[in-house]
Amino acid sequence: AWYVPCLASLETLQELCRKENLSCKSIGITNKSLKRYEVEYLCDYKVEEGTEYYLVKWKGWPESSNTWEPQENLNCPLLLQNFLTDKNEFLSRVREGKALKVRNHVKALKPVIADYIVKKAKQRIALQRWKEELNRKKNHKAMILVENTVDLEGPPLDFYYINEYKPAPGINVLNGITTGCECTDCPTEKCCPKEAGFILAYNKRKKLKIQPGLPIYECNSFCRCGPDCPNRIVQKGTPYSLCIFRTNNGRGWGVKTLQKIKTNSFVMEYVGEVITSEEAERRGQLYDNQGNTYLFDLDYDSDEFTVDAARYGNVSHFVNHSCDPNLQVFNVFIDNLDLRLPRIALFSTRTIKAGEELTFDYQMKGSMDLTSDSDGLSTSRKRIRTVCKCGAVCCRGYLN
């Protein structure tokens, strides 16, 4: 059978059900809730004859069904708080620009204020749903949060969360490994890294001990060691709760950690669509016209493949550049030993405090060069120079 994703929003489907008097448990419309009214957000405010009223958007009902309700009828303290917060936020910004006179005791909101409050409410709902979607799709235990206190930007419209490489048609990212180590104590025996001619990448505290540029060989699915093996780090996914947040200096989205990260710790993996370098060149020219790109050359052994995280990626898609980064790129081999297709892992270069933004150098040796918008990555091909906004003391001035 063919399954086609529905392009209609959940609200639209709920509205159609109510209009046609149909129930559908999968979208939250049951016979009991078919006529139920639940406050989704508050749109406007006014005072009439000494009574305060709020214009209510009912969840699952069209905006044409919005009604004015006295405050005493509303049992939604959080939504009331959000309404007041959004109103005060708008007024504070207006006061800074001195573009609007504000009276202390208003009987009705100006249309521009009500419009802003509605947009913030819709944004808040959209970001909450995006956060829930990201956490459904991730394959690690740590949480992903989303935050925007800067502008009205909502979730990216054409981004799909994935946990591992997505090969383009004709590209095989697995080379059929069928053997693993026989170790009972991987750090002391002839484990996978030694078989490949390298040393074990981690110490007993599971922290990185090798220098940048050296590869990491982890134990694979055929190894006899268990899941607690100290040579299984990247394959377990990020152990830290992270927050995708909107930056306030024009760099778009960024990522910050919600937990302290110690030096030489694995933070996240960089994933995306694996394409050929020829296809990367073609896409790069298209991305230049759009002002951004996320192309990462897999050049550990050759320059045959590139990772494109523009549409498919994980949290690393949103990590910004810095000329003084706190993350370093390493090439990792686990179930795939093809030197043309290493996995890309980001490790901390120093202790990172909770709440601090995560960054890496897009021109870092062994990683990639940025030649477009600060949200994106590109290969080291010669393109238009872009001013760097990282703000580091040692900033090079340009991203390429």
Solvent accessible surface area in square Angstrom, and as a share of the most:
residue,aa,sasa,rsa
1,A,127,0.99
2,W,242,0.85
3,Y,193,0.73
4,V,129,0.74
5,P,109,0.68
6,C,87,0.52
7,L,177,0.88
8,A,40,0.31
9,S,57,0.37
10,L,69,0.34
11,E,29,0.13
12,T,56,0.33
13,L,51,0.25
14,Q,13,0.06
15,E,45,0.20
16,L,92,0.46
17,C,15,0.09
18,R,22,0.08
19,K,162,0.69
20,E,103,0.46
21,N,95,0.49
22,L,103,0.51
23,S,56,0.36
24,C,45,0.27
25,K,171,0.73
26,S,103,0.66
27,I,29,0.15
28,G,43,0.42
29,I,2,0.01
30,T,47,0.27
31,N,125,0.64
32,K,193,0.82
33,S,5,0.03
34,L,16,0.08
35,K,128,0.54
36,R,136,0.50
37,Y,113,0.43
38,E,81,0.36
39,V,28,0.16
40,E,19,0.08
41,Y,12,0.04
42,L,5,0.02
43,C,9,0.05
44,D,29,0.15
45,Y,27,0.10
46,K,43,0.18
47,V,33,0.19
48,E,85,0.38
49,E,184,0.82
50,G,71,0.68
51,T,54,0.31
52,E,73,0.33
53,Y,53,0.20
54,Y,8,0.03
55,L,36,0.18
56,V,0,0.00
57,K,10,0.04
58,W,28,0.10
59,K,77,0.33
60,G,0,0.00
61,W,29,0.10
62,P,47,0.29
63,E,94,0.42
64,S,107,0.69
65,S,33,0.21
66,N,35,0.18
67,T,55,0.32
68,W,90,0.32
69,E,38,0.17
70,P,24,0.15
71,Q,69,0.31
72,E,155,0.69
73,N,96,0.49
74,L,22,0.11
75,N,145,0.74
76,C,16,0.10
77,P,101,0.63
78,L,126,0.63
79,L,42,0.21
80,L,26,0.13
81,Q,102,0.45
82,N,28,0.14
83,F,5,0.02
84,L,71,0.35
85,T,63,0.37
86,D,2,0.01
87,K,42,0.18
88,N,83,0.43
89,E,42,0.19
90,F,28,0.12
91,L,12,0.06
92,S,50,0.32
93,R,96,0.35
94,V,21,0.12
95,R,130,0.47
96,E,148,0.66
97,G,56,0.54
98,K,179,0.76
99,A,88,0.68
100,L,50,0.25
101,K,188,0.80
102,V,49,0.28
103,R,171,0.63
104,N,142,0.73
105,H,170,0.76
106,V,39,0.23
107,K,146,0.62
108,A,57,0.45
109,L,19,0.09
110,K,91,0.39
111,P,116,0.73
112,V,80,0.46
113,I,9,0.05
114,A,12,0.09
115,D,71,0.37
116,Y,18,0.07
117,I,2,0.01
118,V,32,0.18
119,K,97,0.41
120,K,12,0.05
121,A,8,0.06
122,K,93,0.39
123,Q,12,0.05
124,R,84,0.31
125,I,39,0.20
126,A,37,0.29
127,L,15,0.07
128,Q,79,0.35
129,R,84,0.31
130,W,16,0.06
131,K,50,0.21
132,E,75,0.34
133,E,54,0.24
134,L,2,0.01
135,N,29,0.15
136,R,173,0.63
137,K,82,0.35
138,K,32,0.13
139,N,108,0.55
140,H,22,0.10
141,K,199,0.84
142,A,12,0.09
143,M,90,0.40
144,I,1,0.01
145,L,67,0.33
146,V,23,0.13
147,E,67,0.30
148,N,12,0.06
149,T,92,0.53
150,V,48,0.27
151,D,48,0.25
152,L,70,0.35
153,E,76,0.34
154,G,20,0.19
155,P,31,0.19
156,P,42,0.26
157,L,180,0.89
158,D,72,0.37
159,F,18,0.07
160,Y,92,0.35
161,Y,18,0.07
162,I,31,0.16
163,N,48,0.25
164,E,124,0.55
165,Y,26,0.10
166,K,80,0.34
167,P,55,0.35
168,A,16,0.12
169,P,137,0.86
170,G,91,0.87
171,I,22,0.11
172,N,111,0.57
173,V,27,0.15
174,L,104,0.52
175,N,79,0.41
176,G,56,0.54
177,I,30,0.15
178,T,98,0.57
179,T,99,0.58
180,G,25,0.24
181,C,12,0.07
182,E,115,0.51
183,C,7,0.04
184,T,133,0.77
185,D,67,0.35
186,C,5,0.03
187,P,40,0.25
188,T,93,0.54
189,E,61,0.28
190,K,138,0.58
191,C,2,0.01
192,C,21,0.12
193,P,1,0.01
194,K,94,0.40
195,E,120,0.54
196,A,42,0.32
197,G,64,0.61
198,F,69,0.29
199,I,105,0.53
200,L,15,0.08
201,A,1,0.01
202,Y,1,0.00
203,N,43,0.22
204,K,177,0.75
205,R,168,0.61
206,K,78,0.33
207,K,40,0.17
208,L,9,0.04
209,K,102,0.43
210,I,14,0.07
211,Q,128,0.57
212,P,76,0.48
213,G,59,0.57
214,L,74,0.37
215,P,4,0.03
216,I,0,0.00
217,Y,20,0.08
218,E,3,0.01
219,C,0,0.00
220,N,6,0.03
221,S,85,0.55
222,F,108,0.45
223,C,13,0.08
224,R,185,0.67
225,C,19,0.12
226,G,40,0.38
227,P,102,0.64
228,D,115,0.59
229,C,10,0.06
230,P,29,0.18
231,N,0,0.00
232,R,21,0.08
233,I,23,0.12
234,V,1,0.01
235,Q,57,0.26
236,K,96,0.41
237,G,20,0.19
238,T,12,0.07
239,P,78,0.49
240,Y,31,0.12
241,S,22,0.14
242,L,2,0.01
243,C,3,0.02
244,I,1,0.00
245,F,29,0.12
246,R,45,0.17
247,T,7,0.04
248,N,131,0.67
249,N,71,0.37
250,G,57,0.55
251,R,26,0.10
252,G,12,0.12
253,W,15,0.05
254,G,0,0.00
255,V,0,0.00
256,K,36,0.15
257,T,0,0.00
258,L,64,0.32
259,Q,77,0.34
260,K,127,0.54
261,I,0,0.00
262,K,121,0.51
263,T,53,0.31
264,N,58,0.30
265,S,4,0.03
266,F,8,0.03
267,V,0,0.00
268,M,4,0.02
269,E,20,0.09
270,Y,2,0.01
271,V,0,0.00
272,G,0,0.00
273,E,22,0.10
274,V,0,0.00
275,I,1,0.01
276,T,49,0.29
277,S,15,0.10
278,E,132,0.59
279,E,45,0.20
280,A,0,0.00
281,E,61,0.28
282,R,129,0.47
283,R,44,0.16
284,G,0,0.00
285,Q,105,0.47
286,L,86,0.43
287,Y,28,0.10
288,D,47,0.24
289,N,132,0.67
290,Q,127,0.56
291,G,33,0.31
292,N,50,0.26
293,T,1,0.00
294,Y,20,0.08
295,L,0,0.00
296,F,1,0.00
297,D,13,0.07
298,L,1,0.01
299,D,67,0.35
300,Y,66,0.25
301,D,82,0.43
302,S,40,0.26
303,D,82,0.42
304,E,72,0.32
305,F,15,0.06
306,T,0,0.00
307,V,0,0.00
308,D,3,0.02
309,A,0,0.00
310,A,20,0.15
311,R,107,0.39
312,Y,43,0.16
313,G,0,0.00
314,N,16,0.08
315,V,6,0.03
316,S,2,0.01
317,H,13,0.06
318,F,11,0.05
319,V,3,0.02
320,N,1,0.00
321,H,5,0.02
322,S,10,0.07
323,C,14,0.08
324,D,87,0.45
325,P,29,0.18
326,N,3,0.02
327,L,0,0.00
328,Q,26,0.12
329,V,6,0.04
330,F,7,0.03
331,N,16,0.08
332,V,0,0.00
333,F,1,0.01
334,I,3,0.01
335,D,44,0.23
336,N,14,0.07
337,L,74,0.37
338,D,27,0.14
339,L,68,0.34
340,R,87,0.32
341,L,3,0.01
342,P,0,0.00
343,R,63,0.23
344,I,1,0.01
345,A,0,0.00
346,L,0,0.00
347,F,2,0.01
348,S,2,0.01
349,T,59,0.34
350,R,104,0.38
351,T,61,0.36
352,I,0,0.00
353,K,149,0.63
354,A,62,0.48
355,G,46,0.45
356,E,47,0.21
357,E,34,0.15
358,L,0,0.00
359,T,14,0.08
360,F,1,0.00
361,D,16,0.08
362,Y,0,0.00
363,Q,55,0.24
364,M,24,0.11
365,K,191,0.81
366,G,38,0.37
367,S,5,0.03
368,M,9,0.04
369,D,36,0.19
370,L,0,0.00
371,T,9,0.05
372,S,8,0.05
373,D,54,0.28
374,S,12,0.08
375,D,31,0.16
376,G,0,0.00
377,L,4,0.02
378,S,0,0.00
379,T,1,0.00
380,S,78,0.50
381,R,56,0.21
382,K,204,0.87
383,R,36,0.13
384,I,150,0.76
385,R,144,0.53
386,T,38,0.22
387,V,94,0.54
388,C,12,0.07
389,K,101,0.43
390,C,26,0.16
391,G,72,0.69
392,A,23,0.18
393,V,163,0.94
394,C,77,0.46
395,C,42,0.25
396,R,112,0.41
397,G,29,0.28
398,Y,85,0.32
399,L,2,0.01
400,N,37,0.19
